[in-house]
Amino acid sequence: MNFTKNDIHQIESKGLTVEQVKSQIEIFKTGVPYVNLSREATIDFGILKISDKDKARHIKKFKNCQDHLSILKFVPASGAATRMFKFLFHFINEFKPEIETINAYINRTKANELSIFLMGLEKLPFFEEVIHKAHEKVSNFNELNYDQQRLEFVKIMLDKDQLNFAYYPKGLLPFHRYREHVSTAFEEHLFEGALYASSNKIAAIHFTISEKHKHRFDEEFKYIEEDVERRTNTKFNITFSYQKESTDTISVTRDNALFRDQNGQLVFRPSGHGALINNLDKLKADVIFIKNIDNVVVKKFKDIVADHKMMLAGVLLEVQELTFDYLNTLENELPTENTLIEIAEFLSQRLNVFISDEFEKYSRNYQIEYLKNKLNRPIRVCGMVKNEGEPGGGPFWVKNESGNISLQIVESAQIDKKNKHQKAILKKAAYFNPVDLVCGIKNYQGKFFDLHKFVDHKTSFISEKTKSGKSLKALELPGLWNGAMSHWNTLFVEVPLKTFNPVKTVNDLLKSAHQIV
């Protein structure tokens, strides 16, 4: 495939090389292999169910250590709110007010989401702001009929010249309406972070955002900082990072030819949240909590969320201590055969790590190196909720090319649904990944791991997108909590559904977790 001088300049200006782009194009041609599911993860077979007594013990362990640890909360927050309003854009584009009513449109198009939206309109956190804007724009707003008022309401929300909510980063969209004020998801993460991600009354929270919105996040923090710090008795260290252009990937046509825009330029796209392993790798803390920007709750539910976060952190600290003790034994002592078997059983039974059937036949020195390699990895403890039909990934046992089986979070796009056996395993899956992680990224010597060494680069995604009405194929890097953490040591722990309250569409803001009454 030949590139023009302009192509090469465009590639290099993004921090990429021609060879990297050619390698990406080769992936489109060869395809990305599906994962090979061995079976779904279940309670007592890959997922821990923790008793109330043990939950209290793990929370206590974390609280006892909290002020002696560096703690960070990592929040991927670069997503725009556009998809939240998808059905409303359809409504604006397809509704014909001159020949039908809104009810007729709902019946004609089976627009159930629109029906729910209109019934819950007054409960939306930004209702008063939109109504105020509507009266500014339309002097006789009160005289309009029902359909005209609703249409104006939606247009004012979404029009670029009005509130333009779809352009907002999701973290800055009004999420919750309290008696005194309306809060954003960004603000809710601060209140929540003060409960579990603080050490010595200082909470460090890192958001990955689009660089173009940095000033808006800064302004929001300045606006709320004093009030949030007073209410939580906590100081906040807020930092930001961006997804580097050098992690963008080339776009191709369905025939794997270079996709060009109307000006003949190559089209690159952000490579998904998997690129954020670069951002995570630059952060330094003993314990890192990871949670998506839209998964927040109103204040009355925050203690439930915080307790389960601290429980997961307590599990991490307990397992990490045992791991470090075993690694120091392997490093500094001449372990007995019984000790080596004990460590192998710990890996197998507590960390769900595949141990070779040939292990006991290895020489003593090789056994030691083998166990050190298996133990000396980043650790993640991931909350898992009962599957309630949410789209997204889940916990599975996966077999790799070498026949080794490991616990992984797998997206449905990675599974060959034409394969009856694989489809049957997917169908039996009873748990869902809510992106609720607590991570340990230091080794037993107190040094930080190079997280890039633990990525499975074969777990990329190829997805179909459109640009200017034309179809294209896009390449996404191994997901942050999928292939990018493939070679971490992993524990899955059941957490209640109450801890998972994402806002994927605007109607999710009408659910109880996002309402104060």
C-alpha positions in Angstrom: 0.0 0.0 0.0 1.5 3.3 -1.1 1.3 6.5 0.8 1.6 10.0 -0.7 4.0 12.6 0.8 1.0 14.3 2.3 -0.1 11.0 3.9 3.3 10.4 5.4 3.3 14.0 6.8 -0.2 13.4 8.3 0.8 10.1 9.8 4.0 11.5 11.4 2.3 14.6 12.7 0.2 12.4 14.8 3.2 10.8 16.3 2.7 7.6 14.3 5.0 5.8 11.9 4.2 4.5 8.4 5.1 1.0 9.7 2.6 1.3 12.5 -0.2 2.3 10.1 0.7 -0.6 7.8 0.6 -3.0 10.7 -2.9 -1.6 11.6 -4.1 -2.2 8.0 -2.7 -5.7 8.1 -5.0 -6.4 11.2 -8.0 -5.3 9.1 -7.0 -7.7 6.3 -6.3 -10.7 8.6 -9.0 -10.0 11.1 -8.9 -10.2 14.8 -9.3 -13.7 16.3 -12.3 -14.3 18.5 -11.6 -15.3 22.1 -12.0 -19.0 22.9 -14.4 -19.2 25.9 -13.9 -22.2 28.1 -16.9 -21.5 30.3 -18.7 -18.7 32.1 -17.5 -17.5 35.5 -19.9 -18.3 38.3 -20.0 -18.1 42.1 -17.3 -20.3 43.6 -15.9 -20.9 40.2 -14.2 -17.6 39.3 -16.5 -15.2 41.3 -16.2 -14.7 45.1 -19.4 -14.3 47.1 -18.3 -12.5 50.3 -20.3 -13.0 53.5 -21.4 -10.0 55.6 -18.8 -11.0 58.2 -16.0 -11.1 55.7 -17.2 -7.9 54.0 -16.9 -6.1 57.4 -13.4 -7.6 57.8 -12.2 -6.4 54.4 -13.7 -2.9 55.0 -11.9 -2.7 58.3 -8.6 -3.8 56.8 -8.8 -1.1 54.2 -9.8 1.6 56.7 -6.9 0.6 59.0 -4.4 1.0 56.1 -6.1 4.0 54.3 -4.1 6.8 55.8 -0.8 4.9 55.2 -1.4 4.4 51.5 -1.3 6.6 48.4 -4.8 6.3 46.9 -6.1 7.4 43.5 -9.4 7.3 41.8 -9.1 6.9 38.0 -12.2 8.0 36.0 -12.4 7.6 32.2 -14.4 10.7 31.3 -13.7 11.7 27.7 -17.0 10.4 26.3 -19.4 12.9 24.8 -23.1 12.9 25.8 -24.2 12.5 22.2 -25.4 8.9 22.4 -27.5 9.7 25.5 -29.8 11.8 23.2 -29.9 9.5 20.1 -33.6 8.8 20.2 -34.3 12.6 20.6 -32.3 13.4 17.5 -34.4 10.8 15.7 -37.5 12.5 17.0 -36.4 16.0 15.7 -35.4 14.6 12.3 -38.4 12.4 11.7 -41.4 14.0 13.5 -43.8 15.8 11.1 -45.7 18.3 13.3 -47.7 19.6 10.3 -49.4 16.2 9.7 -49.2 14.2 13.0 -49.2 14.6 16.8 -46.4 13.4 19.0 -48.6 10.5 20.2 -49.1 9.5 16.5 -45.3 9.7 16.0 -44.7 7.5 19.0 -47.2 4.9 17.7 -45.9 5.1 14.2 -42.3 4.6 15.1 -42.7 2.6 18.3 -40.7 5.3 20.1 -41.1 4.0 23.6 -38.0 5.8 24.9 -39.6 9.1 23.8 -42.8 8.3 25.6 -40.8 7.6 28.9 -38.8 10.8 28.4 -42.0 13.0 28.0 -43.7 11.3 31.0 -40.7 12.0 33.2 -39.8 15.4 31.8 -40.3 17.4 35.0 -38.0 15.0 36.9 -35.1 15.6 34.7 -32.2 17.5 36.4 -32.1 20.2 33.7 -35.8 20.7 33.4 -35.9 24.1 34.9 -32.8 25.3 33.0 -34.4 24.2 29.7 -37.8 25.8 30.5 -36.1 29.1 31.5 -34.3 29.1 28.2 -37.5 28.2 26.3 -39.2 31.3 27.8 -36.2 33.4 26.7 -36.4 32.1 23.2 -40.2 31.9 22.7 -42.0 34.8 24.3 -45.4 33.1 24.1 -44.1 29.7 25.2 -47.0 29.2 27.6 -49.5 29.7 24.8 -48.1 26.9 22.7 -49.9 23.6 22.6 -48.5 20.4 24.2 -46.8 19.2 21.1 -45.2 22.6 20.3 -43.9 23.0 23.8 -42.3 19.5 23.9 -40.7 20.0 20.5 -39.3 23.3 21.5 -38.0 21.7 24.8 -36.1 19.0 22.9 -34.7 21.5 20.3 -33.5 23.9 23.0 -31.7 21.0 24.8 -29.9 19.9 21.6 -29.6 22.8 19.2 -26.0 24.0 18.8 -27.2 27.6 19.2 -29.0 26.8 22.4 -28.0 24.5 25.3 -26.2 22.0 23.0 -26.3 19.2 25.7 -25.2 16.6 23.2 -21.9 18.4 22.8 -21.2 18.3 26.5 -18.7 15.8 27.9 -20.9 13.5 29.9 -19.1 14.4 33.1 -20.3 18.0 32.9 -23.9 17.3 32.0 -26.5 18.1 34.7 -27.1 14.7 36.4 -28.9 15.2 39.7 -31.2 17.9 41.0 -31.1 18.6 44.7 -33.1 21.2 46.6 -30.2 23.6 46.6 -28.6 23.0 43.2 -28.1 20.7 40.2 -24.9 18.5 40.3 -22.9 17.0 37.5 -21.4 13.5 37.3 -18.0 15.2 37.8 -19.2 16.7 41.1 -20.7 13.4 42.3 -17.4 11.6 41.8 -15.8 14.1 44.2 -18.4 13.5 46.9 -18.0 9.7 46.4 -14.2 9.8 46.2 -14.1 11.5 49.6 -15.7 8.4 51.1 -13.1 5.8 50.0 -10.4 7.3 47.7 -9.0 9.7 50.3 -5.9 9.4 52.5 -5.3 11.8 55.4 -8.3 13.9 54.2 -6.9 14.4 50.7 -8.6 12.7 47.8 -6.7 12.3 44.5 -9.0 11.9 41.5 -7.7 11.6 37.9 -10.0 12.2 34.9 -9.1 11.3 31.4 -10.9 13.9 29.2 -10.8 15.4 25.8 -8.3 18.2 25.8 -10.7 20.7 24.2 -12.9 20.4 27.3 -10.1 21.0 29.9 -11.1 24.6 30.5 -14.7 23.6 31.2 -13.7 21.0 33.8 -11.4 23.6 35.4 -14.2 26.1 35.6 -16.6 23.5 37.1 -14.0 22.5 39.8 -13.4 26.2 40.7 -17.2 26.7 41.0 -17.8 23.7 43.3 -14.4 23.2 45.0 -15.1 25.2 48.2 -18.6 23.8 48.8 -17.5 20.1 48.2 -14.4 20.5 50.4 -16.5 22.0 53.2 -19.2 19.3 53.0 -16.7 16.4 52.9 -14.0 17.9 55.1 -11.6 16.7 52.3 -9.1 18.5 50.1 -9.1 17.4 46.4 -6.1 16.9 44.2 -7.8 16.8 40.7 -5.6 15.9 37.7 -6.4 15.4 34.0 -4.9 13.6 31.1 -5.8 13.1 27.5 -5.9 10.3 25.0 -2.8 10.8 22.8 -3.1 11.3 19.1 -0.4 8.7 18.7 -2.9 6.0 19.9 -5.3 6.9 17.1 -5.8 4.2 14.4 -6.3 4.4 10.7 -9.8 3.9 9.1 -10.4 1.7 6.0 -13.2 1.0 3.7 -15.1 -2.3 3.8 -12.6 -3.6 1.2 -9.7 -2.5 3.4 -8.7 0.4 1.2 -7.6 3.6 2.8 -10.6 5.7 3.8 -10.3 9.3 2.9 -12.4 12.4 3.7 -13.8 14.8 1.1 -10.4 16.6 1.1 -8.5 13.4 0.3 -7.0 13.2 3.9 -6.6 9.9 5.7 -9.2 9.4 8.4 -7.9 8.4 11.9 -10.1 7.6 14.8 -9.5 7.4 18.6 -8.7 3.8 19.4 -11.2 3.3 22.3 -10.6 3.2 26.0 -7.8 0.6 25.5 -5.5 3.6 24.7 -5.9 4.7 28.3 -3.5 2.0 29.5 -0.9 4.7 28.6 -2.6 7.1 30.9 -2.9 4.6 33.7 0.7 3.6 33.4 1.9 7.1 34.2 0.0 7.3 37.5 1.6 6.4 40.7 -0.4 5.1 43.7 -0.6 2.1 46.0 -4.3 1.6 45.3 -6.1 2.8 42.2 -9.9 2.7 42.0 -11.4 2.7 38.4 -14.9 3.7 37.7 -16.7 5.2 34.6 -17.8 8.8 34.7 -21.5 8.0 34.2 -21.8 5.4 37.0 -22.8 7.7 40.0 -25.7 7.9 42.4 -27.4 10.7 44.4 -25.9 11.3 47.9 -28.3 9.1 49.8 -27.0 5.9 48.1 -23.3 6.8 48.3 -22.5 4.9 51.5 -23.7 1.6 49.9 -21.3 2.3 46.9 -18.4 3.3 49.2 -18.7 0.2 51.4 -18.4 -2.1 48.5 -15.5 -0.1 47.1 -13.7 -0.4 50.4 -14.6 -4.1 50.5 -12.9 -4.7 47.1 -9.9 -2.7 48.3 -9.6 -4.8 51.4 -9.6 -8.0 49.3 -6.9 -6.5 47.1 -4.7 -5.6 50.1 -5.1 -9.0 51.7 -4.2 -10.9 48.5 -1.4 -8.5 47.7 0.2 -9.0 51.1 0.2 -12.8 50.7 1.6 -12.4 47.1 4.4 -10.2 48.3 5.2 -12.6 51.2 5.5 -15.5 48.8 7.6 -13.5 46.4 10.0 -12.5 49.2 10.2 -16.2 50.2 11.1 -17.2 46.6 13.6 -14.3 46.3 15.4 -14.6 49.6 15.0 -18.1 50.9 15.5 -21.6 49.6 11.9 -22.8 49.7 11.1 -26.4 50.5 9.0 -28.6 48.2 6.0 -28.1 50.5 6.4 -24.3 50.3 6.5 -24.4 46.5 3.4 -26.5 46.4 1.7 -24.2 48.9 2.5 -21.2 46.6 1.3 -23.0 43.5 -2.0 -23.8 45.3 -2.4 -20.1 46.4 -2.0 -19.1 42.7 -4.5 -21.7 41.6 -7.1 -21.4 44.3 -6.9 -17.7 45.3 -5.7 -16.0 42.2 -7.3 -18.3 39.6 -4.0 -18.8 37.8 -3.5 -21.8 35.6 -0.6 -24.0 36.8 1.0 -26.4 34.4 0.3 -30.1 35.0 4.0 -30.6 34.5 4.9 -28.3 37.4 6.0 -31.0 39.8 8.3 -32.4 37.2 10.2 -29.1 36.8 13.6 -28.6 38.4 13.6 -26.7 41.8 15.2 -23.6 40.2 12.7 -23.6 37.3 9.8 -24.1 39.7 10.9 -21.0 41.6 11.2 -18.9 38.4 7.9 -20.2 37.1 6.1 -19.2 40.3 7.8 -15.8 40.5 6.7 -15.1 36.9 3.1 -16.0 37.8 3.0 -14.0 41.0 4.9 -10.9 40.0 2.1 -9.1 38.1 -0.3 -6.3 38.7 -3.4 -7.3 40.6 -7.0 -6.2 39.9 -10.1 -7.0 42.0 -13.2 -6.5 39.9 -16.7 -6.1 41.1 -19.3 -8.2 39.1 -23.1 -7.7 39.2 -25.9 -10.0 38.2 -26.7 -9.7 34.5 -29.8 -7.7 34.0 -29.6 -7.4 30.2 -27.2 -4.5 30.1 -25.0 -4.4 27.0 -21.3 -4.9 27.5 -18.7 -7.4 28.8 -18.8 -10.1 31.4 -16.5 -12.5 33.3 -15.4 -15.7 31.6 -12.8 -18.4 31.7 -10.8 -18.1 28.4 -8.4 -20.6 26.8 -5.5 -19.1 24.9 -3.5 -20.5 22.0 -1.2 -22.5 24.4 -4.2 -24.1 26.1 -3.8 -22.1 29.3 -7.1 -21.0 30.9 -7.4 -17.6 32.7 -10.2 -15.3 34.0 -10.9 -12.5 31.7 -13.5 -9.7 31.1 -14.8 -10.3 27.6 -16.9 -8.1 25.4 -19.6 -9.7 23.3 -17.9 -8.4 20.2 -15.0 -10.7 21.0 -17.2 -13.8 20.9 -18.0 -15.8 17.7 -21.7 -16.0 18.0 -21.9 -18.2 14.9 -20.2 -20.9 16.9 -23.0 -22.8 18.8 -20.7 -23.8 21.7 -19.4 -20.3 22.2 -22.9 -18.8 21.9 -24.2 -21.3 24.5 -21.5 -20.2 27.0 -22.4 -16.6 26.4 -26.1 -17.3 26.9 -25.4 -19.0 30.3 -23.4 -16.0 31.6 -25.1 -14.7 34.7 -22.8 -11.8 35.6 -21.9 -8.5 34.0 -18.9 -6.2 34.2 -19.9 -2.8 35.7 -16.3 -1.4 35.4 -15.8 -1.5 39.2 -12.0 -2.2 39.7 -9.5 -1.8 42.4 -5.9 -2.2 41.2 -2.5 -2.8 42.7 0.2 -1.7 40.2 3.3 -2.0 42.5 5.5 -5.1 42.8 6.8 -6.7 46.0 10.0 -4.5 45.8 7.8 -1.3 45.8 8.5 -0.5 42.2 5.7 0.2 39.7 5.0 -2.3 36.9 5.3 -1.3 33.3 1.7 -2.0 32.5 2.3 -2.2 28.7 4.0 -5.6 29.3 0.7 -7.2 30.4 -1.4 -6.3 27.4 -2.7 -9.0 25.0 -2.3 -7.2 21.7 -4.3 -9.9 19.9 -7.5 -8.7 21.6 -8.2 -5.6 19.5 -11.7 -4.9 18.1 -12.8 -4.1 14.6 -16.0 -2.1 14.5 -18.1 -0.5 11.8 -18.6 3.3 11.9 -19.8 6.0 9.5 -18.4 9.3 8.4 -20.2 11.7 6.1 -22.8 9.0 5.4 -20.1 6.5 4.3 -19.3 3.2 6.1 -15.8 2.6 7.4 -14.0 0.1 9.5 -12.3 1.2 12.7 -9.7 -0.5 14.9 -9.9 -0.3 18.7 -7.0 -1.2 20.9 -7.5 -4.0 23.5 -9.9 -2.6 26.0 -8.6 -1.1 29.3 -10.2 -3.7 31.5 -10.2 -6.4 28.7 -7.1 -7.2 26.7 -5.1 -4.3 28.2 -5.2 -6.1 31.6 -5.2 -9.6 30.1 -2.0 -10.8 31.9 -2.8 -9.2 35.3 -3.7 -11.5 38.2 -7.5 -11.2 38.6 -10.1 -11.7 41.2 -13.9 -11.3 40.5 -16.1 -10.4 43.4 -19.9 -10.2 43.5 -21.3 -6.8 44.3 -24.9 -5.7 44.4 -26.7 -4.2 41.4 -27.3 -1.1 43.5 -23.6 -0.2 42.9 -24.1 -0.1 39.1 -26.2 2.9 37.9 -24.8 4.1 34.6 -26.4 6.8 32.5 -26.4 5.4 28.9 -29.5 7.3 27.8 -31.1 10.5 29.2 -34.0 8.3 30.5 -31.6 6.6 32.9 -31.6 9.9 34.9 -35.2 9.1 35.8 -34.2 6.0 37.7 -34.3 6.0 41.5 -30.5 6.0 41.8 -30.6 9.5 40.2 -33.6 10.9 41.9 -33.5 12.5 45.4 -37.1 11.4 46.2 
